[in-house]
Structure formats: structure tokens, C-alpha cells
Amino acid sequence: MSVPLLPLAALPPLLAALAFVAAPGRRPGRLPALAEGAVLAALFLALAGAVQVALGGPQPAGSGLLAGDRIAAILASLVAFIGWVVVRYTRRYLDGEAREGRFHGLLLAAVGTVLATVQAGSLALLVAGLAVTGLLVERLLRFYPERAEAVRAARKFRLAWRTSDALLLGVAGLFWVAFGTLDLAALREAAAGGLPPVAQAGVMLAALSALLRTAAFPVHGWLTEVMEAPTPVSALLHAGIINSGGVVLILLAPLVQASPAAMATLVLVGGFSALFGASVMLTQSAVKTALAWSTVAQMGFMLMQCGLGLWALALLHIVAHSLYKAHAFLASGGAVIEVRDRRRPGPVATPGPMAVTRAFAIALAVYAAAATASGLVLGPKSAQALAIGAILVFGIAYLVAQGLADAAPGALTRRTIAASVAATLAYFAFHALAESVAGPALPAPPVPSPLEWALLAVALLSFGAVAVAQALFPLWAHHPAAAGLRVHLANGLYVNALLDRLTGGLGTRTAA
């Protein structure tokens, strides 16, 4: 009988972290190379374990404490890969920095802890792993204690994360009362028989816990203020940390889907967070701040996918967004230099109302054709999946509008339409891939109820209206009302400042 390799992936970074305890100083010698080697070993074990799972099925370990299934293999491989990239980047980023060894030690401990957490087969391990992860991330955020903004962000993170920990601990207690077990597989099976009121309350707490961890509106402030922490921390947040709320929901998917109230909450709060974060992001001048607001939007969109029962698509979103955003943060410095060194571009074409109308018509026609072809080749899609794809089309319409507004629209229009066709086909192809890989371990989307149809309609109308406003914004950007709106959006409509005041001036206190 072969030894399950996936559960072993957490050991190299955790053991290597111990080596840095004895060398927290300025020049830890060969230890940074050891750190990279440890995370590379974790990546090898995660990938090898994923192959084991693909060929031989789940590889649980520790009497079911670690799951070792497809979802665990996907998430562990993601965390190990991003962890390796971040540790490798850190070797040069902090070379010669005071307390370089301490940073490497905290980084390794965080990667190892998250690797164990995403493989949890028990709700007890999930709760403990997330709590320890929060402690480590808080220390990473405060790595420069002399920076008041970093200390403020760390305190806000601690408030949100510890509250989420308390809620998840309450979930464990309620599920134990309802089902007499904390084994995740047993809990998922128990959901098939319906949820008693105690378990319904537990699911609502799990949804609220996920909203806190993903920096959903209105507790997004800590995420948008972490820019004073070292850049590797911003990238590491996307390795199962900022998206850990989605991980919790996916691991509890059958229970969450059995609670219409929790599903509706995720759609409403997640959808609003996506719209809010995307709108504020467009007004930011600092690249890392814009990326942070983009993460608020993307995590809101992922929560909305969970609320619609698109679990495989939500898992795909976690993987794709983590890879993209970790790279974006690590490359942000180079991007700023590249933009600075470029010559200023000429005037940008501004689409008028007719161009925007034509663009939406073209994008919808492309989507309808792609959806029809996908249904014939890959099988029919749920109403929820078609609605999410339609929201993607609104972004494509903005791209097509730019092509139609060009002074010589021929070549540019053809390129934007071709890119739109490619993006639409990619949506259906990747959705099918996610369903084939992770779908068997997750519940199918539910048949929409009247409430869900209403939520889908609200989501489509809201995202469509924002897309149209974004496309037409250059036409009225110089109007005084638009200028004022831009200022208010740039400040996040002052929600974060109001939350600071409600929490007793948390954002204004400095470190002791």
C-alpha cells in the first residue's frame, strides 16, 4: 500500500520554519535557500499527491483528519505553488533586511499551516488551522512596526479574523449538537436528510464567517490598507488566506446549499461587494491599492458564485484569481517602472451611446452563439451558470465598445470581437473542465426557486447598469457631479472611516 503523499506536503515548510527560530537576525546565511527548498519540496509532494488522488481516489490520512480528496489536491497544489513563488521572490526582496530570518520563518509557517488547513477532513482542524493562520498573517502584516498604517491594517485584520474564528467555532458547536460529529464527510452526508434548525443556524454563521474572511463589504477596510506590509505578504494572502472563506463554503457545500437564507445572503452581499469593489478600483491611482480593491470585487464575485450553487466554478475562480493576483502584486513594482518609462499615449477613443449599444448587441450575440454551441457539445448549462456568463459578457461589451469607437475601427474592431469570442469560449471550456475535475465531489446547482430567479435578475440588471455607466463615463467625466462622485468613490464612500469610528477609533490608534 502506497503512502499518501498529499498530507506530507505541509511538513517541509513547517520543519524549515523551526530552523529560522535560531537565526532571526540580519544575515541568516544559507537559510533562505533552505526556505525555498522546503517549499519546493512541498510543491513536489502536493503535485505527486494530486496524481495519487487522480489515479487512485481519495488518500485520507490521520484517521480522516486530513481529507486527501480532489478538492484538497487542487488547493494544496495551488498553495504550494504560490508559496514557492513568494518565498523565491522574498529571497531577493528582503536580502540584507533586518530580521530577514524572522520573515522567512513566519512565511514558511504560514505556508505550512495553510497547506494543512486546506486538506482538513475535520471541522476541528479547519477551525484550528484558520486560527493559527490568522496569528501568523497578523505578524507578517506588522513586520514593519514603525509604519502606523501597517499596524492599523493588522489590527483591523485581527478584528475581522478573530470574529470569523469565533463564528466558525460556533458553527462547530452547533453542528456537533445537530449531528454529533465534526467529520466533514459525515456532515456532508447528513445534509442529504435536511437540516434541523440548529444546523440551519450553524450554516448562517458559516456564511457570516466567510464574509468576514473574504473582506466583503463593509469589513473590507483591512485588505485595502495592507499596502504598508511587505509586497510578498500581499501575494501570500492569495494562497488560501483571503479566499479561505470560499474554501470553508466549498468544504461545507452540501450544508450551505441546504440553507436558502445562507445562499441568498451570499448572493446579495457578494454581488454588492463585487460591484462596490470594482467601482472603487477604477478610481485608484496607486497600483497596489487598485489591486486590493480588485480583490474585494473578485472575492465578492466568488461568494456570489457560491450563493448560486456554482461550486466548481467558485473553486476555479479561487485558483485563477489566486494565480493572477499573486503575480500582479509581485510584478507591481516593475509595472510602475515600465509605465513611467513609456511615452505618453495619444488621445483615447471614447465610445458614444450608439457604439455602446452596438457593442452590447454584438457581445450578447457572441454569447448566445457560444452558449448554444457549448450546450450542443458539452451539454446544457444551469440558469445560474448562464447568468454568470452573461455578467462576463458585460465586460466583453466594454472591450468591443473601445474597438467600435476607434477612428479606424476595422482592424481594432476585428481584434476586440475576436478577443470577445475567445473569452466567451474560454468561459464555457474552463467551466466544463472545472466540472469534470471537481464537480463529482460537489453538489450540482439547485433548480432556481422564485427567490433565486429574482436574485439572478437583480444581479444581471445591476452588473449591466454598471457596465453601461463605465463605458459611457468618459462622456460625462468632466461634469461637476461626476467629479464629485469620483472623489467619493476614491474614498470608498467613507464606509471604512465610518467603521473605524464605530469600532472605537481602531483605525487611529498606533502601536504601543
PyMOL commands that set and color helices and strands:
alter all, ss='L'
color gray80, all
select helices_A, chain A and resi 6-21+31-56+70-93+100-117+123-141+148-179+184-193+197-213+221-224+226-228+231-236+244-251+253-257+260-281+287-307+311-330+332-341+353-378+383-405+409-441+450-476+480-490+492-502+506-508
alter helices_A, ss='H'
color red, helices_A
deselect
rebuild
show_as cartoon
